[in-house]
Amino acid sequence: MRNRGHRSRGLVAAAVTALVGVVGLTGCDAVGGNSAEPSGTAARTGKPSPKPTPAWDRSPRSLAAVGDSITRGFDACSVLADCPEVSWATGTDAKVNSLAVRLLGASGAARHSWNYAETGSRMADLPGQMAQAATRKPELVTVMAGANDACRSSVSAMTSVADFRSQFEDALTTLRKTLPKTQVYVSSVPDLKRLWSQGRANPMGKQIWKLGICPSMLGDADSLTSTATLRRDRVQDRVESYNSVLEEVCAKHRRCRFDGGAVFEYRFGTKQLSHWDWFHPSENGQARLAEMAYAVVTARKPPAG
């Protein structure tokens, strides 16, 4: 028993010696012999890791806008006409100080911003606008759409929430297929009921409303019957549902920022409304929209919903 014990200890010692020799050879080979600079794992742990590239660039160098009449500056300069020079997104008017001007400067905005919004367009039109915008390869696309989906001839004609979601998803997919790294700023749909409450006191505005501006909300502007109130409430509920969709769909995309409901919550007053229809933003209102967009685009973190 004793002899076998001495023999076992001798074998173990020999095995340990051999193992140390192997490890020593392996370590020498990994370092590279007498090389002064380590390589492999030793080198990787000795050097600082590069900082990750941020997912959101707060200084995009080009911009394209898609959406509806608000982004076209409708009724801001003259009655029933577009006025893109005062657009909150791409306008050149100094009083507005558009998002493009704030990000790119006046000369940069003139060369590197494009407006593909169309008065009267709905969410179903957004994929086509996105396809047009993608041809310019912008680093940022702004989206303001949805008001016309609620502003229909009647409540029953409003775009369903399911269709609205599908159409918005299609629009973002259209952009992503061509420009996967382009950023998207998404504005909430304005509070249409507040716009009605502000504009209904103006006789001229109400006459223009009768020409067909948002009849689901603005029709029978002075009526406070239960039927009229219910109709407006249903439109308002649909707008709020649209905003939930915009937020939810945008959140699925790494390079998309929703405004957190800023435009919907903004209390447009008479100074911020067109002096022709008292519903669309005036130059002052367009400037406020530009301010809100700029705050979201340049923030370190997206706004809380």
C-alpha positions in Angstrom: 0.0 0.0 0.0 2.8 2.5 0.9 4.8 1.7 -2.2 1.8 2.3 -4.4 1.1 5.6 -2.6 4.6 6.8 -3.3 4.2 5.7 -6.9 0.9 7.5 -7.3 2.3 10.7 -6.0 5.2 10.4 -8.4 2.9 10.0 -11.4 0.7 13.0 -10.3 3.8 15.2 -10.0 5.0 14.1 -13.4 1.6 14.9 -14.9 1.5 18.4 -13.3 5.0 19.1 -14.6 4.0 18.1 -18.1 0.8 20.2 -17.9 2.7 23.3 -16.8 5.0 22.8 -19.8 2.1 22.6 -22.2 0.5 25.7 -20.7 3.7 27.6 -20.9 4.2 26.7 -24.5 0.6 27.7 -25.3 0.9 31.0 -23.5 4.2 31.8 -25.2 2.6 31.0 -28.6 -0.4 33.2 -27.9 1.7 36.2 -26.9 4.0 35.7 -29.9 7.3 34.7 -28.3 9.3 37.8 -27.4 6.9 40.2 -29.0 6.6 43.5 -27.0 2.9 43.9 -27.9 0.3 41.3 -26.9 -2.2 40.0 -29.4 -5.4 38.0 -29.3 -7.4 38.0 -26.0 -4.7 39.9 -24.1 -4.7 42.7 -26.7 -8.5 42.9 -26.8 -8.8 43.2 -23.0 -6.1 45.8 -22.9 -7.6 48.3 -25.4 -10.7 50.4 -24.8 -13.8 49.3 -26.7 -15.0 51.8 -29.3 -18.1 53.8 -28.4 -21.3 52.4 -30.1 -22.7 54.5 -32.9 -25.9 56.2 -31.6 -29.1 54.9 -33.2 -30.5 58.4 -33.6 -28.6 61.2 -35.3 -29.6 64.6 -33.9 -28.1 66.5 -36.8 -29.5 65.0 -40.1 -28.1 66.7 -43.2 -31.2 66.3 -45.5 -34.9 66.2 -45.0 -38.0 65.1 -46.9 -41.6 65.8 -45.8 -44.7 63.7 -46.4 -48.3 64.3 -45.3 -51.3 66.5 -45.9 -52.4 70.1 -46.2 -50.8 71.3 -42.9 -47.3 70.4 -44.3 -48.2 72.2 -47.5 -49.1 75.4 -45.6 -52.6 75.4 -46.8 -54.6 78.6 -46.1 -51.7 80.1 -44.3 -51.0 82.8 -46.9 -54.2 83.0 -49.0 -57.6 81.4 -49.0 -57.9 77.8 -50.2 -54.4 77.7 -51.5 -51.1 75.9 -50.6 -48.2 78.0 -49.3 -45.3 75.6 -49.0 -42.9 78.5 -48.2 -44.4 78.6 -44.7 -44.4 74.9 -44.2 -43.3 73.9 -40.7 -41.2 71.1 -42.2 -39.4 72.6 -45.3 -40.5 76.2 -45.6 -38.1 79.1 -46.3 -40.1 81.9 -44.6 -37.9 83.4 -41.8 -41.0 84.0 -39.6 -41.6 80.3 -39.5 -38.0 79.1 -39.1 -38.9 75.7 -40.4 -37.4 72.4 -39.2 -35.3 72.2 -42.3 -33.9 75.7 -41.7 -33.2 75.0 -38.1 -31.3 71.8 -38.9 -29.6 72.7 -42.2 -29.5 76.5 -42.3 -31.3 78.6 -44.9 -29.0 77.6 -47.8 -28.9 74.0 -46.8 -32.7 73.8 -46.5 -33.0 75.2 -50.1 -30.7 72.5 -51.4 -31.4 69.5 -49.2 -35.1 69.5 -48.2 -38.1 68.4 -50.3 -41.8 68.5 -49.7 -43.9 65.7 -51.0 -47.0 66.3 -48.9 -50.3 66.9 -50.7 -53.4 68.8 -49.6 -56.3 66.4 -49.1 -54.2 63.3 -48.8 -54.9 60.5 -46.3 -52.9 57.8 -44.8 -53.6 55.6 -47.8 -51.6 58.1 -49.9 -48.5 57.9 -47.6 -46.8 54.9 -49.1 -46.7 56.6 -52.5 -45.3 59.8 -50.9 -42.7 57.8 -49.1 -41.6 56.2 -52.4 -41.1 59.7 -53.9 -39.2 60.9 -50.8 -36.9 57.8 -50.9 -35.6 58.8 -54.4 -33.9 61.8 -52.7 -32.2 59.6 -50.1 -33.0 62.0 -47.2 -31.5 61.3 -43.8 -34.8 62.4 -42.1 -38.4 62.1 -43.2 -41.1 64.0 -41.4 -44.7 62.6 -41.3 -47.8 64.5 -40.4 -50.9 62.6 -41.6 -54.2 61.4 -40.3 -56.4 64.5 -40.0 -58.0 63.9 -43.4 -58.8 60.3 -42.4 -61.0 61.7 -39.6 -62.2 64.8 -41.6 -64.6 63.0 -43.9 -68.1 63.6 -45.2 -69.5 61.7 -42.3 -68.4 59.7 -39.2 -69.1 56.4 -41.0 -66.7 57.5 -43.8 -63.7 57.8 -41.5 -60.8 55.5 -42.1 -61.0 52.5 -39.8 -58.3 52.2 -37.1 -57.2 48.8 -38.6 -56.8 50.2 -42.1 -55.0 53.3 -40.7 -52.5 51.0 -39.0 -52.0 48.8 -42.1 -51.4 51.9 -44.3 -49.0 53.5 -41.9 -47.0 50.2 -41.6 -46.9 50.0 -45.4 -45.6 53.6 -45.6 -42.7 52.8 -43.2 -42.0 49.5 -44.9 -41.8 51.3 -48.3 -39.2 53.7 -46.9 -37.2 50.9 -45.1 -36.9 48.8 -48.2 -34.9 51.5 -49.9 -33.5 53.5 -47.0 -33.1 51.3 -43.9 -31.1 53.9 -42.0 -33.2 57.0 -42.7 -34.8 58.5 -39.6 -38.5 59.3 -39.3 -40.2 62.0 -37.2 -43.9 61.3 -36.7 -46.2 64.1 -35.6 -49.4 63.4 -33.8 -52.7 64.3 -35.4 -53.9 67.7 -34.1 -56.9 68.0 -31.7 -59.6 68.7 -34.2 -62.2 69.3 -31.6 -60.2 72.1 -30.1 -59.8 73.6 -33.6 -63.5 73.6 -34.0 -64.0 75.3 -30.6 -61.5 78.0 -31.5 -62.8 78.7 -35.0 -66.5 78.5 -34.5 -66.6 82.1 -33.1 -65.4 83.5 -36.4 -68.2 84.2 -39.0 -65.9 84.2 -42.0 -64.2 80.9 -40.9 -67.5 79.2 -40.6 -68.5 80.2 -44.1 -65.3 78.7 -45.5 -66.0 75.5 -43.5 -69.2 75.1 -45.4 -67.1 74.7 -48.6 -66.2 71.3 -47.4 -63.4 71.6 -44.7 -63.6 68.7 -42.3 -67.4 68.2 -42.4 -67.4 65.4 -39.9 -66.1 67.8 -37.2 -67.0 71.2 -38.5 -70.5 70.6 -40.0 -73.3 72.4 -38.2 -70.6 74.3 -36.4 -73.0 76.2 -34.1 -75.1 73.1 -33.2 -74.8 71.9 -29.6 -77.4 69.2 -29.8 -76.7 65.8 -28.4 -76.5 64.4 -32.0 -73.9 67.0 -33.0 -71.9 66.6 -29.8 -71.9 62.8 -30.2 -70.7 63.2 -33.8 -67.8 65.4 -32.7 -66.9 63.1 -29.9 -66.7 60.1 -32.2 -64.4 62.0 -34.5 -62.2 63.0 -31.5 -62.1 59.4 -30.3 -60.9 58.3 -33.8 -58.2 60.9 -33.8 -57.0 59.7 -30.4 -57.0 56.1 -31.7 -55.0 57.2 -34.8 -52.4 58.8 -32.5 -52.1 55.6 -30.5 -51.4 53.7 -33.8 -48.8 56.2 -34.8 -47.0 55.8 -31.5 -47.2 52.0 -31.5 -46.1 51.5 -35.0 -43.3 54.0 -34.8 -42.0 52.4 -31.6 -41.3 49.2 -33.5 -38.7 51.0 -35.7 -35.4 51.8 -34.2 -35.0 55.0 -36.2 -38.5 56.4 -35.7 -39.6 59.1 -33.2 -43.2 60.0 -32.3 -43.7 63.4 -30.9 -45.2 62.0 -27.7 -48.5 63.7 -28.5 -47.1 67.2 -28.5 -49.0 68.4 -31.5 -52.3 66.9 -30.3 -51.9 68.5 -26.9 -50.8 71.9 -28.2 -53.5 74.5 -27.5 -53.8 76.3 -30.8 -55.2 79.8 -30.3 -56.6 82.3 -32.8 -53.1 83.6 -33.4 -51.9 80.2 -34.5 -54.9 79.6 -36.9 -55.4 80.7 -40.5 -57.3 84.0 -40.7 -59.2 82.5 -43.7 -60.5 79.2 -42.4 -59.7 79.4 -38.7 -58.8 75.7 -38.8 -55.4 75.2 -40.5 -52.3 76.7 -38.9 -51.3 80.2 -39.7 -47.6 81.3 -40.1 -47.4 81.5 -36.3 -49.0 78.1 -36.0 -46.5 76.7 -38.5 -43.7 78.1 -36.5 -45.0 76.4 -33.4 -45.1 73.1 -35.2 -41.5 73.6 -36.3 -40.5 74.3 -32.7 -42.1 71.1 -31.5 -40.5 69.0 -34.3 -37.1 70.4 -33.7 -37.3 69.7 -30.0 -38.0 66.0 -30.7 -35.5 65.5 -33.5 -32.6 67.1 -31.5 -33.4 65.6 -28.1 -31.0 63.0 -26.6 -33.9 60.7 -25.9 -37.4 60.4 -27.5 -40.3 62.0 -25.7 -42.3 59.8 -23.3 -45.7 59.0 -24.8 
